[in-house]
Amino acid sequence: MDDMLKIHLLIDNERYPLTIRREDEQLYRDAAKQIDNKLNKYRSRFPDFSPSRYWAMTALELAFENISMKGRNNTEPYQEKLKELTKEIEQYLSKEE
């Protein structure tokens, strides 16, 4: 359990206790800052909205960013080219023997 760490994150002036992996601490702290930044952005742009609308808009923006990043990590288009290159390398190496 030494690799686990108890932290408290402050998000929207509320404390959230978490037990996380030690190596993930900075990611959690950065995520909390990102949430606060987005909440503040919507508060300044739309001062008449309710707190739940700020949270909903923040959640939507973060979900959109998450989904769009997943599409960027798709390696499927490269799989066929990798197979071709592997085949070429294997053919070359078999000629050398």
TORTI-404559 format. One record per atom (N, C-alpha, C): y negated, x, z; atom name. Coordinates in pm, 1 decimal. Example, Ala and Ser with C-alpha at 12.3 -4.5 7.8 and 13.67 -1.06 7.14 Angstrom:
2
@c2->569.0	c1->1319.0	c3->780.0	atom->N
@c2->450.0	c1->1230.0	c3->780.0	atom->CA
@c2->330.0	c1->1320.0	c3->780.0	atom->C
@c2->225.0	c1->1285.0	c3->708.0	atom->N
@c2->106.0	c1->1367.0	c3->714.0	atom->CA
@c2->-3.0	c1->1290.0	c3->787.0	atom->C
This chain:
97
@c2->119.5	c1->82.2	c3->0.0	atom->N
@c2->0.0	c1->0.0	c3->0.0	atom->CA
@c2->-125.7	c1->86.5	c3->0.0	atom->C
@c2->-109.7	c1->220.8	c3->-2.1	atom->N
@c2->-224.1	c1->311.6	c3->-2.7	atom->CA
@c2->-308.8	c1->298.1	c3->-127.6	atom->C
@c2->-249.0	c1->252.6	c3->-237.7	atom->N
@c2->-324.7	c1->240.8	c3->-361.5	atom->CA
@c2->-405.5	c1->112.0	c3->-366.5	atom->C
@c2->-398.5	c1->30.2	c3->-261.6	atom->N
@c2->-474.4	c1->-94.1	c3->-255.5	atom->CA
@c2->-600.0	c1->-73.6	c3->-170.7	atom->C
@c2->-704.0	c1->-148.7	c3->-205.1	atom->N
@c2->-832.8	c1->-133.9	c3->-139.9	atom->CA
@c2->-892.1	c1->-272.1	c3->-115.8	atom->C
@c2->-948.0	c1->-293.2	c3->2.7	atom->N
@c2->-1016.8	c1->-419.2	c3->32.8	atom->CA
@c2->-1165.4	c1->-398.6	c3->8.5	atom->C
@c2->-1222.0	c1->-484.6	c3->-73.5	atom->N
@c2->-1365.7	c1->-476.3	c3->-102.0	atom->CA
@c2->-1426.8	c1->-615.2	c3->-87.9	atom->C
@c2->-1558.9	c1->-617.9	c3->-82.0	atom->N
@c2->-1634.1	c1->-743.1	c3->-82.6	atom->CA
@c2->-1732.6	c1->-734.3	c3->-197.8	atom->C
@c2->-1723.6	c1->-830.0	c3->-287.3	atom->N
@c2->-1817.5	c1->-834.6	c3->-398.9	atom->CA
@c2->-1922.3	c1->-940.6	c3->-370.3	atom->C
@c2->-2045.4	c1->-910.4	c3->-406.0	atom->N
@c2->-2154.4	c1->-1005.5	c3->-391.3	atom->CA
@c2->-2185.5	c1->-1060.7	c3->-529.8	atom->C
@c2->-2156.8	c1->-1188.5	c3->-548.0	atom->N
@c2->-2183.3	c1->-1254.8	c3->-675.4	atom->CA
@c2->-2264.6	c1->-1379.6	c3->-645.4	atom->C
@c2->-2381.8	c1->-1389.0	c3->-706.2	atom->N
@c2->-2469.0	c1->-1504.8	c3->-687.3	atom->CA
@c2->-2497.2	c1->-1528.4	c3->-538.3	atom->C
@c2->-2522.2	c1->-1420.0	c3->-466.7	atom->N
@c2->-2552.3	c1->-1421.6	c3->-323.3	atom->CA
@c2->-2439.7	c1->-1476.4	c3->-236.0	atom->C
@c2->-2318.3	c1->-1471.0	c3->-285.7	atom->N
@c2->-2199.9	c1->-1511.0	c3->-208.8	atom->CA
@c2->-2105.9	c1->-1391.5	c3->-202.7	atom->C
@c2->-2044.3	c1->-1371.6	c3->-86.2	atom->N
@c2->-1948.0	c1->-1261.4	c3->-69.6	atom->CA
@c2->-1807.8	c1->-1310.0	c3->-104.5	atom->C
@c2->-1737.9	c1->-1226.2	c3->-180.5	atom->N
@c2->-1600.4	c1->-1255.8	c3->-219.4	atom->CA
@c2->-1511.3	c1->-1139.7	c3->-177.3	atom->C
@c2->-1424.1	c1->-1162.0	c3->-78.4	atom->N
@c2->-1332.9	c1->-1055.5	c3->-36.5	atom->CA
@c2->-1214.7	c1->-1046.1	c3->-132.8	atom->C
@c2->-1181.4	c1->-925.0	c3->-169.7	atom->N
@c2->-1070.9	c1->-901.7	c3->-262.9	atom->CA
@c2->-988.4	c1->-783.4	c3->-216.3	atom->C
@c2->-860.2	c1->-787.4	c3->-246.2	atom->N
@c2->-773.9	c1->-671.1	c3->-231.2	atom->CA
@c2->-731.2	c1->-632.0	c3->-371.9	atom->C
@c2->-769.9	c1->-512.9	c3->-410.9	atom->N
@c2->-750.6	c1->-468.0	c3->-549.0	atom->CA
@c2->-686.2	c1->-330.2	c3->-550.4	atom->C
@c2->-641.3	c1->-289.6	c3->-668.5	atom->N
@c2->-595.0	c1->-151.6	c3->-683.7	atom->CA
@c2->-716.3	c1->-59.5	c3->-678.7	atom->C
@c2->-700.7	c1->50.0	c3->-609.4	atom->N
@c2->-810.6	c1->144.3	c3->-589.1	atom->CA
@c2->-874.3	c1->186.6	c3->-722.2	atom->C
@c2->-791.3	c1->211.0	c3->-822.9	atom->N
@c2->-844.5	c1->259.1	c3->-950.8	atom->CA
@c2->-922.7	c1->151.8	c3->-1026.7	atom->C
@c2->-913.1	c1->25.1	c3->-984.0	atom->N
@c2->-985.1	c1->-83.7	c3->-1050.5	atom->CA
@c2->-1118.3	c1->-117.4	c3->-984.1	atom->C
@c2->-1152.5	c1->-47.3	c3->-878.3	atom->N
@c2->-1272.7	c1->-83.9	c3->-802.0	atom->CA
@c2->-1396.9	c1->-89.8	c3->-889.9	atom->C
@c2->-1421.8	c1->13.7	c3->-967.9	atom->N
@c2->-1544.2	c1->15.8	c3->-1047.4	atom->CA
@c2->-1545.6	c1->-96.3	c3->-1150.8	atom->C
@c2->-1429.4	c1->-128.4	c3->-1206.6	atom->N
@c2->-1422.9	c1->-238.9	c3->-1302.7	atom->CA
@c2->-1462.5	c1->-371.0	c3->-1237.4	atom->C
@c2->-1413.7	c1->-394.2	c3->-1115.2	atom->N
@c2->-1450.9	c1->-516.7	c3->-1043.9	atom->CA
@c2->-1599.8	c1->-518.8	c3->-1011.8	atom->C
@c2->-1653.0	c1->-407.1	c3->-969.4	atom->N
@c2->-1796.1	c1->-401.3	c3->-936.7	atom->CA
@c2->-1881.2	c1->-422.1	c3->-1062.1	atom->C
@c2->-1840.2	c1->-364.4	c3->-1172.8	atom->N
@c2->-1911.4	c1->-385.0	c3->-1299.3	atom->CA
@c2->-1901.9	c1->-530.3	c3->-1344.4	atom->C
@c2->-1785.6	c1->-591.7	c3->-1324.6	atom->N
@c2->-1768.2	c1->-732.4	c3->-1361.9	atom->CA
@c2->-1860.3	c1->-821.7	c3->-1279.4	atom->C
@c2->-1870.9	c1->-794.0	c3->-1149.9	atom->N
@c2->-1959.6	c1->-872.8	c3->-1063.9	atom->CA
@c2->-2104.8	c1->-859.2	c3->-1109.6	atom->C
@c2->-2146.0	c1->-737.4	c3->-1145.6	atom->N
@c2->-2282.5	c1->-715.5	c3->-1195.7	atom->CA
@c2->-2305.6	c1->-792.0	c3->-1325.7	atom->C
@c2->-2203.4	c1->-791.0	c3->-1411.3	atom->N
@c2->-2215.7	c1->-860.1	c3->-1539.4	atom->CA
@c2->-2233.3	c1->-1010.8	c3->-1517.4	atom->C
@c2->-2157.7	c1->-1067.0	c3->-1424.2	atom->N
@c2->-2171.6	c1->-1209.3	c3->-1393.7	atom->CA
@c2->-2312.2	c1->-1238.5	c3->-1343.6	atom->C
@c2->-2360.3	c1->-1159.0	c3->-1248.0	atom->N
@c2->-2496.0	c1->-1179.7	c3->-1195.5	atom->CA
@c2->-2600.9	c1->-1167.8	c3->-1305.2	atom->C
@c2->-2586.8	c1->-1069.0	c3->-1392.9	atom->N
@c2->-2683.5	c1->-1052.1	c3->-1502.1	atom->CA
@c2->-2686.2	c1->-1174.1	c3->-1593.4	atom->C
@c2->-2569.3	c1->-1226.4	c3->-1625.4	atom->N
@c2->-2563.4	c1->-1343.0	c3->-1713.9	atom->CA
@c2->-2617.0	c1->-1467.3	c3->-1644.5	atom->C
@c2->-2584.7	c1->-1485.7	c3->-1517.8	atom->N
@c2->-2640.6	c1->-1599.2	c3->-1443.1	atom->CA
@c2->-2793.6	c1->-1592.2	c3->-1441.8	atom->C
@c2->-2846.1	c1->-1474.7	c3->-1413.8	atom->N
@c2->-2992.1	c1->-1457.6	c3->-1409.8	atom->CA
@c2->-3055.6	c1->-1479.5	c3->-1546.6	atom->C
@c2->-2986.7	c1->-1437.9	c3->-1651.2	atom->N
@c2->-3037.8	c1->-1459.3	c3->-1786.8	atom->CA
@c2->-3052.5	c1->-1608.5	c3->-1814.1	atom->C
@c2->-2949.0	c1->-1686.3	c3->-1779.8	atom->N
@c2->-2956.3	c1->-1830.3	c3->-1803.8	atom->CA
@c2->-3056.5	c1->-1898.2	c3->-1711.4	atom->C
@c2->-3071.5	c1->-1850.0	c3->-1589.5	atom->N
@c2->-3171.7	c1->-1907.2	c3->-1498.5	atom->CA
@c2->-3312.7	c1->-1888.7	c3->-1553.1	atom->C
@c2->-3338.9	c1->-1771.9	c3->-1611.4	atom->N
@c2->-3473.1	c1->-1747.9	c3->-1663.6	atom->CA
@c2->-3497.8	c1->-1824.6	c3->-1793.4	atom->C
@c2->-3394.8	c1->-1843.3	c3->-1873.6	atom->N
@c2->-3411.6	c1->-1915.5	c3->-2000.8	atom->CA
@c2->-3417.5	c1->-2066.6	c3->-1982.6	atom->C
@c2->-3341.5	c1->-2116.4	c3->-1886.0	atom->N
@c2->-3330.4	c1->-2260.7	c3->-1864.9	atom->CA
@c2->-3354.4	c1->-2294.0	c3->-1717.3	atom->C
@c2->-3479.6	c1->-2289.3	c3->-1672.6	atom->N
@c2->-3507.0	c1->-2305.1	c3->-1529.6	atom->CA
@c2->-3474.5	c1->-2443.8	c3->-1473.4	atom->C
@c2->-3459.2	c1->-2543.5	c3->-1555.9	atom->N
@c2->-3433.6	c1->-2679.0	c3->-1507.2	atom->CA
@c2->-3285.2	c1->-2714.4	c3->-1498.1	atom->C
@c2->-3197.6	c1->-2624.2	c3->-1536.1	atom->N
@c2->-3053.4	c1->-2652.5	c3->-1531.0	atom->CA
@c2->-3002.5	c1->-2650.4	c3->-1387.0	atom->C
@c2->-2891.3	c1->-2717.1	c3->-1367.6	atom->N
@c2->-2825.9	c1->-2716.4	c3->-1236.6	atom->CA
@c2->-2745.0	c1->-2587.8	c3->-1221.1	atom->C
@c2->-2715.5	c1->-2548.0	c3->-1096.5	atom->N
@c2->-2633.8	c1->-2427.4	c3->-1075.8	atom->CA
@c2->-2498.9	c1->-2433.6	c3->-1146.8	atom->C
@c2->-2438.6	c1->-2550.3	c3->-1152.0	atom->N
@c2->-2308.4	c1->-2560.0	c3->-1218.8	atom->CA
@c2->-2321.0	c1->-2535.1	c3->-1369.2	atom->C
@c2->-2433.3	c1->-2570.9	c3->-1428.0	atom->N
@c2->-2452.4	c1->-2543.3	c3->-1571.2	atom->CA
@c2->-2470.3	c1->-2394.2	c3->-1596.3	atom->C
@c2->-2539.3	c1->-2323.3	c3->-1504.5	atom->N
@c2->-2551.4	c1->-2177.8	c3->-1519.8	atom->CA
@c2->-2413.9	c1->-2112.9	c3->-1516.3	atom->C
@c2->-2331.4	c1->-2158.1	c3->-1422.0	atom->N
@c2->-2196.6	c1->-2102.6	c3->-1410.0	atom->CA
@c2->-2112.7	c1->-2135.6	c3->-1533.4	atom->C
@c2->-2126.3	c1->-2258.0	c3->-1583.1	atom->N
@c2->-2049.1	c1->-2296.7	c3->-1701.8	atom->CA
@c2->-2090.3	c1->-2214.0	c3->-1823.1	atom->C
@c2->-2219.6	c1->-2192.5	c3->-1840.7	atom->N
@c2->-2266.4	c1->-2114.1	c3->-1955.0	atom->CA
@c2->-2223.7	c1->-1967.9	c3->-1942.4	atom->C
@c2->-2227.1	c1->-1916.1	c3->-1820.2	atom->N
@c2->-2181.5	c1->-1779.1	c3->-1796.8	atom->CA
@c2->-2033.0	c1->-1767.0	c3->-1825.8	atom->C
@c2->-1955.0	c1->-1862.6	c3->-1777.7	atom->N
@c2->-1810.3	c1->-1860.2	c3->-1803.1	atom->CA
@c2->-1781.3	c1->-1868.9	c3->-1952.6	atom->C
@c2->-1854.0	c1->-1954.7	c3->-2022.9	atom->N
@c2->-1834.3	c1->-1967.9	c3->-2167.4	atom->CA
@c2->-1865.2	c1->-1837.1	c3->-2239.3	atom->C
@c2->-1976.0	c1->-1773.7	c3->-2203.7	atom->N
@c2->-2012.1	c1->-1648.5	c3->-2269.8	atom->CA
@c2->-1909.1	c1->-1538.9	c3->-2242.9	atom->C
@c2->-1863.4	c1->-1528.3	c3->-2118.8	atom->N
@c2->-1763.0	c1->-1426.6	c3->-2085.9	atom->CA
@c2->-1629.5	c1->-1455.3	c3->-2154.3	atom->C
@c2->-1590.6	c1->-1582.8	c3->-2161.2	atom->N
@c2->-1466.2	c1->-1618.3	c3->-2229.9	atom->CA
@c2->-1476.4	c1->-1586.1	c3->-2378.8	atom->C
@c2->-1591.4	c1->-1617.4	c3->-2438.7	atom->N
@c2->-1611.8	c1->-1586.4	c3->-2580.1	atom->CA
@c2->-1600.2	c1->-1435.8	c3->-2604.2	atom->C
@c2->-1665.1	c1->-1355.8	c3->-2519.7	atom->N
@c2->-1657.3	c1->-1210.4	c3->-2534.8	atom->CA
@c2->-1513.7	c1->-1162.0	c3->-2520.5	atom->C
@c2->-1441.2	c1->-1217.9	c3->-2427.0	atom->N
@c2->-1301.4	c1->-1179.1	c3->-2404.6	atom->CA
@c2->-1215.6	c1->-1210.9	c3->-2526.6	atom->C
@c2->-1229.3	c1->-1330.5	c3->-2579.4	atom->N
@c2->-1149.3	c1->-1371.5	c3->-2695.5	atom->CA
@c2->-1186.2	c1->-1289.3	c3->-2818.3	atom->C
@c2->-1314.3	c1->-1264.1	c3->-2838.2	atom->N
@c2->-1353.6	c1->-1187.3	c3->-2956.9	atom->CA
@c2->-1306.3	c1->-1042.2	c3->-2946.7	atom->C
@c2->-1298.4	c1->-987.0	c3->-2826.0	atom->N
@c2->-1247.7	c1->-850.1	c3->-2809.1	atom->CA
@c2->-1097.9	c1->-843.1	c3->-2835.5	atom->C
@c2->-1024.4	c1->-947.3	c3->-2802.8	atom->N
@c2->-880.4	c1->-948.2	c3->-2829.5	atom->CA
@c2->-854.6	c1->-937.0	c3->-2978.6	atom->C
@c2->-935.9	c1->-1001.9	c3->-3058.4	atom->N
@c2->-920.4	c1->-994.9	c3->-3203.2	atom->CA
@c2->-946.4	c1->-855.9	c3->-3257.2	atom->C
@c2->-1032.2	c1->-781.7	c3->-3190.9	atom->N
@c2->-1064.4	c1->-646.1	c3->-3235.8	atom->CA
@c2->-953.0	c1->-547.9	c3->-3204.1	atom->C
@c2->-867.3	c1->-582.8	c3->-3111.9	atom->N
@c2->-759.1	c1->-493.1	c3->-3072.3	atom->CA
@c2->-629.3	c1->-522.9	c3->-3145.8	atom->C
@c2->-634.9	c1->-604.8	c3->-3246.7	atom->N
@c2->-516.0	c1->-641.2	c3->-3322.7	atom->CA
@c2->-477.1	c1->-525.7	c3->-3415.2	atom->C
@c2->-360.5	c1->-468.4	c3->-3391.5	atom->N
@c2->-314.7	c1->-355.1	c3->-3472.6	atom->CA
@c2->-220.3	c1->-398.2	c3->-3584.4	atom->C
@c2->-194.3	c1->-526.7	c3->-3595.2	atom->N
@c2->-98.9	c1->-575.8	c3->-3694.5	atom->CA
@c2->-132.6	c1->-531.8	c3->-3837.0	atom->C
@c2->-259.7	c1->-535.9	c3->-3879.8	atom->N
@c2->-289.0	c1->-493.0	c3->-4017.9	atom->CA
@c2->-250.9	c1->-347.6	c3->-4045.5	atom->C
@c2->-241.9	c1->-266.4	c3->-3943.4	atom->N
@c2->-211.6	c1->-125.4	c3->-3961.9	atom->CA
@c2->-62.3	c1->-95.5	c3->-3957.3	atom->C
@c2->16.8	c1->-189.7	c3->-3913.0	atom->N
@c2->159.8	c1->-166.1	c3->-3896.2	atom->CA
@c2->227.6	c1->-131.2	c3->-4029.0	atom->C
@c2->195.1	c1->-202.8	c3->-4133.9	atom->N
@c2->258.3	c1->-177.6	c3->-4263.9	atom->CA
@c2->221.5	c1->-38.3	c3->-4315.9	atom->C
@c2->94.8	c1->-1.5	c3->-4301.3	atom->N
@c2->51.6	c1->130.9	c3->-4346.2	atom->CA
@c2->121.2	c1->239.7	c3->-4264.9	atom->C
@c2->137.3	c1->219.6	c3->-4135.4	atom->N
@c2->209.2	c1->316.5	c3->-4052.5	atom->CA
@c2->354.6	c1->331.0	c3->-4097.2	atom->C
@c2->417.5	c1->221.4	c3->-4133.9	atom->N
@c2->555.5	c1->226.4	c3->-4182.8	atom->CA
@c2->563.3	c1->307.7	c3->-4311.7	atom->C
@c2->467.9	c1->284.7	c3->-4401.9	atom->N
@c2->465.1	c1->359.3	c3->-4527.4	atom->CA
@c2->447.8	c1->509.8	c3->-4502.6	atom->C
@c2->354.4	c1->542.8	c3->-4417.1	atom->N
@c2->329.4	c1->684.3	c3->-4387.6	atom->CA
@c2->448.8	c1->749.4	c3->-4319.7	atom->C
@c2->512.6	c1->677.6	c3->-4229.4	atom->N
@c2->631.8	c1->729.5	c3->-4162.8	atom->CA
@c2->741.6	c1->756.1	c3->-4264.2	atom->C
@c2->759.0	c1->663.8	c3->-4357.4	atom->N
@c2->860.8	c1->680.4	c3->-4460.8	atom->CA
@c2->830.9	c1->803.8	c3->-4546.8	atom->C
@c2->703.7	c1->822.6	c3->-4583.5	atom->N
@c2->665.0	c1->937.9	c3->-4663.4	atom->CA
@c2->691.2	c1->1069.1	c3->-4587.8	atom->C
@c2->658.3	c1->1070.4	c3->-4460.7	atom->N
@c2->680.4	c1->1190.3	c3->-4379.1	atom->CA
@c2->829.5	c1->1220.2	c3->-4369.3	atom->C
@c2->909.9	c1->1118.1	c3->-4346.4	atom->N
@c2->1054.6	c1->1137.1	c3->-4336.6	atom->CA
@c2->1112.2	c1->1188.9	c3->-4468.1	atom->C
@c2->1063.9	c1->1136.3	c3->-4580.8	atom->N
@c2->1110.2	c1->1183.5	c3->-4709.9	atom->CA
@c2->1069.8	c1->1329.2	c3->-4731.3	atom->C
@c2->951.1	c1->1364.3	c3->-4696.0	atom->N
@c2->906.0	c1->1501.8	c3->-4710.5	atom->CA
@c2->989.5	c1->1595.9	c3->-4624.2	atom->C
@c2->1011.6	c1->1556.5	c3->-4501.2	atom->N
@c2->1090.0	c1->1640.8	c3->-4409.8	atom->CA
@c2->1234.5	c1->1655.1	c3->-4455.4	atom->C
@c2->1290.9	c1->1550.9	c3->-4515.4	atom->N
@c2->1429.3	c1->1561.1	c3->-4561.7	atom->CA
@c2->1439.8	c1->1654.4	c3->-4682.2	atom->C
@c2->1335.7	c1->1665.8	c3->-4763.8	atom->N
@c2->1333.3	c1->1758.2	c3->-4876.5	atom->CA
@c2->1325.7	c1->1902.2	c3->-4828.5	atom->C
@c2->1257.3	c1->1924.8	c3->-4718.4	atom->N
@c2->1240.3	c1->2058.9	c3->-4664.1	atom->CA
@c2->1371.5	c1->2115.1	c3->-4611.3	atom->C
@c2->1461.0	c1->2030.6	c3->-4567.8	atom->N
@c2->1587.3	c1->2077.4	c3->-4510.8	atom->CA
@c2->1678.2	c1->2118.4	c3->-4619.8	atom->C
